[in-house]
């Protein structure tokens, strides 16, 4: 039977969502157990998870597997500095939401659906400060309706219909990987599958052209797939949504971005290209988060042609 969960990710939404995980300590800092952390071990494959951060439901996900022991992700940095380093991790396939709803605006309907104990929301609609809560099917279906959630189902990537080139053969030949993992990595190289979903959780459109129609955009690796390790190949922070012509310039090293959003243009690019494509190189495209900045540093140094 499917169970439904509400996870508070105010501190670590980007880090968890772009890696496709939930992570919690196993105990409080004093070593005592907490029901909000113990809940991690109750999650089963196929359970539905609502990601709440910054007063809104940022994403909806489906659990890929049960919880397993894991060290705190390095991407957390100083966040959760008081958390013990060994915790529980659940792999989650998150879905981007075009409509990000504030549950506080729907408290008239939600009030009667809240759990009597361990509720994720107070009666006034303010979120309670803890990590993971179980919610009822009634509340979950109401939330799915108001956020206009896409269909949620576990999709298993397979190798059956994929052709491989020489760069992908190393992944295909890796006996430590499952077939699903291999297919997921190959799809990531093509800007598809889990990688594309994770990019979409933090990048809503092309920063250069402002196009937001997802079907028209390329999910492009910042640190190229060939140069990245398997974790980096699937990280949403190692990706940008770019219009196809912008992706061609970025992929070939004719443009790059600083962490503060300044576009740099290669001296090797023909002088009329940006003008003909109506790309304003002086326009700031917006600051990147710290993980994106890490990958951009690689692109600046190893891919960009000064």
Order of alpha helices (4+ residues) and beta strands (2+ residues): beta-alpha-beta-alpha-beta-beta-beta-beta-alpha-beta-alpha-alpha-alpha-alpha-beta-alpha-beta-alpha-beta-beta-alpha-alpha
